[in-house]
Amino acid sequence: MDRAELADFLRKRREALQPEDVGLPRGQRRRTGGLRREEVAALCGMSENYYSRIEQQRGPQPSAQMLAAIARGLHLSLAERDHLFEVGGHPVPQRQLRGDHITPGMMRIIDRLEDTPAQVLNHLGETLKQTRPAIALMGDDQRWTGKARSLGYRWFTEPEARCIYPPEDHDMHSRIFAAGMRERYGRKLPRVAEYVDDLLAKSPEFVRYWSEHEVGLIYTEGKRYLHPQLGVLDLQCQTLVDPEQHQTLLVYTAAPGTEAYEKLQLLSAVDFSTL
């Protein structure tokens, strides 16, 4: 670990970012360019004291997980992310694992959707980032570890994963999850075969849908969510795909004047402790 290089690199990247780049208001009292340390710490999901100690060349060596969080918070490119790991004293993640790194462009987009349910998923269906309204709508999907990070995997192994959708839609979701896994399996994307083998061993239901060999299934009429406080929300789902990273940005909307639109406005009042 090169403390001086790490501190200098983080400071320069922090000073190069403007509040607008990460969806923050500039404010009238801001006298200098760049982000403040407390703002970067919040973006990275860590305490201001912890982040400040790194910039001040103090404290313990950051873990690989912390460095990954910093890379996302500072909107680093892949080359910058690799350099961060090098000066931070950790092996550079292999190419096939880079699907967890959200590109700066995708980060800028989702940062501007702070009042809208939106999330970024990788090719395994693992949630890499959610807006607060998305967490209020479907729960915090970033809390999972291991294979359970994938909603498609949880769908066939954890019954409670289905509670966010109305029961009458469960068959449709099962077919779409299995079809999506089949397509990614055919493209030989990283780790997909591992997930498929595990699901074939654990879930007779997955075996049944997998054997049908369906592909190309999509949500043609939007998605319905079953919220514990707001009931059913009929939403449209727009997607933006980053083919290089095999990531997808999902944005959930409803037409103004509809019941679903009114319910979306109430998401800001949802108590996160109950999710």
FENJO-V876368 format. One line per field, one symbol per residue. ss: DSSP state (A for helix, B for strand, O for the rest). A space follows every 50 residues. Layout:
# FENJO-V876368
ss->???
This chain:
# FENJO-V876368
ss->OOAAAAAAAAAAAAAAOOAAAAOOOOOOOOOOOOOOAAAAAAAAOOOAAA AAAAAOOOOOOOOAAAAAAAAAAOOOOAAAAAAAAAAOOOOOOOAAAAAA OOOAAAAAAAAOOOOOOBBBBOOOOBBBBBOAAAAAAAOOAAAOOAAAAB AAAAAAAOAAAAAAOOAAAAAAAAAAAAAAAAAAAAOOOOOAAAAAAAAA AAOAAAAAAAAOOOOOOOOOOOBBBBBOOOBBBBBBBBBBBBOOOOBBBB BBBOOOOOAAAAAAAOAAAOOAAAO
